[in-house]
Amino acid sequence: MTHQKLLPTSLVGSLPKPSWIAEPEVLWPAWKLEGEALLEAQHDALCIAVQEQQVSGIDIISDGEQTRQHFVTTFIEHLAGVDFQQREMVRIRNRYDASVPTVIGAVSRRQPVFVEAAKFLRSQTDHPIKWALPGPMTMVDTLYDSHYQNRETLALTFAQILNEEAKELEAAGVDIIQFDEPAFNVYFDDVRNWGVEALERAAEGLRAETVVHICYGYGIEANTEWKATLGSEWRQYEEFFPLLQQSSIDTVSLESHHSHVPVDLIGLIRGKNVMLGAIDVADHTIETPEEVADTLRRALEFVDADKLIPSTNCGMAPLSRDVARQKMLALSAGAQLVRDELARTASFGPLSRSMCV
């Protein structure tokens, strides 16, 4: 990163995949190709994702998860000790039932999972790049464990594997490494007892900036129904933000726009970078730049401008490509409105080292 920009924009993770590579607008799409043809198509889709982000004014570029079927299971597929043929029904995030693979033996990483794709992403842009990995607790919550039979032991084992992968991603030129932990919003006792410890172990020794992303889920029916039960205020973040504020993680990514998260909860992570969800991924309605700017303005009461990264609430895989493009444009335009306001008022101090370009 050779220079800095205020309010650098970023996506949380996924973008919709082109219809020629996978079924569109679904969360677990099957690939339409295989072998070398699939690899070539994934590279093409990744190139398109990079171009669409840059054209839309996104500052921190990600792969849009174009080379993976799902944000958790694609990583797990490459690990020894997990049988994808032996499946069990489990309750995911205490919200919905899913058929998941089974841990049948000691888990280990046989080879790098995303490193070659990350090198390809690095070759496609001179922007800072971010790569997302599943967090240890969320990995545990997406499996049936017949071997360890202990969530903490399995999570700490996954944390070591993630750390190995993250260090190789860093060496491949990744500037920012994000760990996705939606399970933090559900299992508060586990977060306190071992969740943050596992997260920090996954990030241990990294020079790249680190992010933990915690949201209320993709815009799928099970998540929408769950949100409807949470009442007029969503205070889940209050349970663990103080722990993250004391952690070594650089940035906390959270849901905000169109949610019932009280914005003042951001004050609990003061000192951290805040990746703020200013785009609702559960609604096909396109935000206006002014709506995005208003979400950012409210957050600026609780986070310094040089630590705020405008983003999406979650991944956009289930949306149409056109809707995703328009939402990216709105995010960039809204951030620019606030940048212009801050420049006019000169109300911010010297920029600190944060996720910026």
LUMBATOR-661965 format. One record per residue: z, y, x of N, C-alpha, C in turn. Coordinates in steps of 0.1 Angstrom, whole numbers, plus 5000, padded with zeros to 4 digits. Layout:
BEGIN
ZYXZYXZYX
...
//
This chain:
BEGIN
500049885009500050005000500050125009
498950205008498850315018499250445012
499250454999499750584993500450554980
501050654974501950624963501350704950
501650644939501250704926502350694917
502650804909503750794900503350714887
504250644881503950564869502750474871
502750384881501650294883501650194872
500550164866500450074854500249934859
500649844851500549694854500549614842
499949504842500049404831501149304834
501849254824502849154827502249024833
501148984827500548854832499248824826
499148754815497848694811496948794804
495648774806494548834798493848724790
493148754779492348654773491348594782
491048464780490048404788488648414781
487648424789486248424783486048294775
485248304764485048194755484248084762
483548114773482748014779483547924789
484847954791485647874800486747804792
487247864781488347804773488247854759
488947784750488947834736489747964736
489148064729489748194729490948214719
491748304722492848344714493848234710
494048144719495148044718495948034730
497147984729498147994740497947884750
497547764746497347654755495947604754
494947684758493547644756493047534765
492247444760491647344768490547394776
490347354788489147394796487947334790
486847414790485547364786484747294797
485147314809484447254821485447174829
484947114840485847034848485247034862
486046994872485546984886485147114892
484047104900483547224907483047324897
482547284886482047384876483147464871
484347404869485547474864486047574874
486147524887486547614897485747744898
484347724898483447834899483647924887
483847864875484047944863485348024863
486347964869487648034870487548154879
486848134890486648244900485848364893
484848324885484048424877484948494867
485848424860486748484851487748574857
488248534869489148614876488448744881
487248734885486548854889486348954877
486048894866485948984854487349044850
488348964852489749024849490049134858
489749124871489949234880489149354877
487849334874487049444870487549514858
487949444847488349504835489649584837
490549534845491749604848491449734856
490549724866490249844873489549954865
488549904857487850004849488750064839
489749984834490750044824491750134830
491850144844492750224850494150164853
494150034853495349964857495549964872
496750004877496950024891497349904899
498149824894498649694900497849584894
497049514902496149414896496649274897
496549204886496949064886495748974883
495948844883494848754881494548734866
495348784858495148764843495348614839
495948544849496148394847494948324843
493748364849492548304845492348164851
493148124861492947994867494047894862
494747934852495847844847495747834832
496147714827496047694813497347754806
498447754813499647804807500547854818
501347954815502148024825503247934832
503647834825504647744831504047614835
503347544826502947404828501947384839
501047494841500047474852500747464866
501847534868502547514880503247374881
503847334870504547204870503547094872
502347104867501346994869501146954883
501347044892501047024906502246964914
503346944907504546894913504746744912
505246674923505546534922506846524914
507046404907508246374900508146414885
507046464881506846504867505646424861
505946354850504846274844504346334832
503046374832502446444820501946344810
501946224813501546124803502746074795
503946074801505146044794505746164788
505546184775505846314769506946294758
507746404757508846404747508846534739
509346524727509446644719510746714722
510646844726511846914729511847054722
512947114720513047244714512947354725
511847434724511547534734512247664730
513047714739513847844737514647844724
515047724719515747704707514947764695
513547754696512747824686511747734680
511047644688510047564682509947434690
509447334684509347204690507947184697
507947124709506747104716506746974724
505646914725505546794733505346834748
506346784756506346834770506446714779
506046734792506146624802507546594806
507746484813509046434816509246424831
510446474835510846464849511346314851
510646244859510946104861511546064875
511546164884512046144897512246274904
512646264917512846394924511646474925
511746604921510546694920510346754934
509046774938508746844950507346894949
507046994958505647054958504846984969
503846914964503046834974502146924982
501747034976500747134983500847264976
500347374982500347504975499647494962
500147564952499547564939498547674936
499047794939498247914935497647994947
497947944959497648024971496148054973
495347954971493847974972493348074962
493848064950493448164939493948304943
495148314949495748444953494848504964
494448414973493548474984492248524978
491748454968490548504962490748634955
491848644948492248774941492348884952
492948854963493148954973491749004978
490848914979489448954984488749044974
489149044961488449114951488849264948
489949304955490449444952491249494963
491149624965492049684975493249744968
493449724955494649764948495849674953
497049714951498149624952497949504942
498349384945498149274936499549204933
499649154921500849094916500548954912
501448864915501248724911502448674903
502248614892503448564884503648414886
504948384887505348244887506348224876
506448094871507448074861508848074868
509848124861511248124866511847994865
512847964873513447824873514047784860
514747874853515347834840514247814829
513247894829512147874820511447744823
511247704835510647574839511547464833
512847464835513747364830513647354815
513447464808513347464793512047424788
511047394797509747344792509447204796
510547124798510446984802511446904795
511246774796512246674793512746614806
514046614809514546574821515246434820
514646334825515246194824515846154838
515646244848516046204861517346274865
517346414866518546484871519646484860
519146504847520046514836521046624838
520646724845521546844847520746964849
520847054839519947174840520047254852
521347274857521547354869520947294881
521147164883520547094895519047104895
518447084883517047084882516547234885
517247334880516847474882516847514896
517947474903518047504917517047434926
516647314922515547234928514247314926
513947354914512747434912512747564919
513947624921514047754928513547734942
513947624949513547604962512047584963
511447514954510047494953509347624951
509847704942509247834939509247924951
510347924959510548004971509447964981
509247834982508147794992506847844988
506447834975505247894969505148044971
506248114968506248254969506048304983
506648244993506448285006504948265011
504348155006502948135009502048235002
502348274990501648384983501748514990
502948544995503148665003502248665015
502248555022501348545034499948555030
499548525018498148535014497748675010
498748765010498448905007498948954994
499748874987500348924974501449024977
501349144971502249254973503549234964
503349184952504449174942504449034936
505648974936505748844930506748854919
506248804907506948814895507448674890
508648664886509148544880509348564865
508748474857508848494843510048414837
510948484831512248414826512548454812
511648414802511948444788513148364784
513548254791514748174787515948254789
515948354797517148444799517648504786
516648524777516948594764517648494754
517848374758518348274749519648204753
519648174766520748084771521748174780
522548254773523348354781524348284790
524948184786525948114794525348064807
524147994805523447944816523048054826
522548174820522148284829523348324838
524548334832525748374839526148264849
526048144845526648034853525747994865
524447994863523547954874522148024873
521748084862520448144861520048244871
520948344872520648454882520648394896
521548304899521648244912520348164915
519848094906518548024908517348124910
517348234902516348334904516348394918
517548424922517748484936517348384947
517648264944517248164954515648154955
515048164943513548164943512948274951
513648394951513148514957513648534971
514548444976515248454989514248475000
514448575009513748595021512348665019
512048695007510648765005510648905009
509648945016509349085019508649155007
507849075000507049124989508049174978
507649274971508549324960508649214949
509849204943510149094934510349154920
509949084910510049114896510649004888
511549024878511848924868511448984855
510548904848510048944835510848874824
511448944815512148884804511748954791
511148874782510648944770511048854758
510548884746510748814734509648724730
508648704740507648604738506348654733
505348564735503948594730503948624715
502848684711502748714696502348594688
503148484689502848364681503848354670
503448274660504248274648505748234650
506048134659507448094661508248214667
507648294676508348404681508548514671
507448544663507548644653508648614643
508748484639509748444629511148464635
511248424648512548444655513048584656
512048674659512348814660512948874647
512348814636512748864622514248834619
514848734627516248694625517148774633
516648864642517548924652518249054648
517849104635518549224630517849354635
518549454632518049594634518149634649
518949564657519049594671518949464679
518149464689518049344698518749374710
519949324712520849354723521049244733
520049144733520149034742520249084757
519449184760519449234774520849274779
521649314770523049364773523849244780
523449124776524249004781524048984796
522949024802522648984816522149104824
521749214819521349324827522349364838
523649374835524549404845524449304857
524249174854524049084865522849104873
521749144867520449174874520649304882
521349394876521549524884522249494897
523049394898523749364910523049264919
521849214914521049114921520149174931
519549094939518549134949517149164944
516949134931515649144925515249294924
514049334928513649474929513449534915
512749464906512249514894512549434882
512949494871513249424858512149464848
511449364843510349384833510849344819
510749444810511349424797510449464786
510749414774509949454762510549584756
509649674751510249794745509449834733
508149864734507349924723507349824711
507649884699507649814686508749704686
509649704695510749614695511949684690
513049614688514349674683515349674695
514749684707515649694719516149834720
517449864720517850004722517450044736
516850164737516250204749517350234759
518550264755519650304764520150184772
519750064768520149944776519549944790
518450024792517850044805518850094815
519750174810520850234818521650124825
521650004820522449894826521849844839
520549874841519949834854519549954862
520250064861519950184869519950154884
518950204890518750174905517650074907
517349994897516249904898514949974893
513749924898512549954892512549894878
511949964868511849914855510349904851
509849784848508549764843508649764828
508249864821508549884807507349844798
507649764788506649724779506349834769
505149894771504750004763503549964754
503149844754502049784746502649664739
502449664725502849554717501749444717
502149324723501149214724501149124711
502049154702502149074690501349134678
500649244681499949314670498549354676
497549334668496149364672495849514671
496749594664496549734663496549794677
495649884680495549954693496550074693
497450074703498250194704497450314708
497950434704497250554709497950594722
497250664730497850714743499150784740
499250864729500450934726501650844723
501350734716502350634713502950574726
502050544735502450484748503350594755
502850714755503550824762504950844756
505050834743506350854737507350744741
506850614742507750504747508150534761
507350584769507650614783508650734784
508450834776509350954776510750914772
510850824762512250784758512950714770
512150624777512750554788513150644799
512450754801512750844812514150904811
514750894800516150944799517050854807
516650724810517550624815517050564828
515850604833515350554845514550674852
514650684865513950794872512450764872
511650874872510250854870509650774882
510150784894509550714905509950564905
510750524895511050374893510550314880
509650394873509150344861507650294862
507450164858506150104858505650074844
504750154838504350124824503549994824
503849914814503249774813503149734799
502849604797502749544784504049464781
504349444768505549364765505549224770
504349164770504249024775502749004778
502348884780500948854782500148864770
498848884773497848914762496948794759
497248674764496348564763495948534748
496848544738496348504724495548614717
495348734724494548834718493048824721
492248894713490848894717490548984729
489448954736489249034748489049184745
488349214734488149354731489449424728
490349364721491649424718492449444731
492449344740493149354753492549464761
491249484761490649594769491149724763
491049744750491449864744492949894746
493749794746495249814749495449854763
494649804773494749844787494349994788
493350034781492950174782493950264776
494650224765495650304759496850314769
497250204776498350204785498050304796
496850304802496550394813496450534808
495950564796495850694791497250754788
498050674782499450714779500250754792
500050664802500750694814500250824821
498950844819498450974825498951094818
499151084805499751194797501151234803
501951134806503251154811503251204825
502351144833502151194847501851344847
500951384838500551524838501751614834
502551564824503751644820504751654831
504951544839505851554850505351644861
504051644863503551734873503651884869
503551904856503752044852505152094853
506052004850507452044850508152024864
507451944873507951924886509451874885
509751794876511151754873511551634881
510651574889511051454896511251484911
512051404918512351424932511351344940
511651334953510751254962510651114957
509451064959509150924955509850824964
510450724958511050624966510150504968
510450414976509650284977509750214964
508650204957508650134944507250074943
507050004932505749934930504750044927
504050084937503050194935501950184944
500950264942499750264950499450394957
//
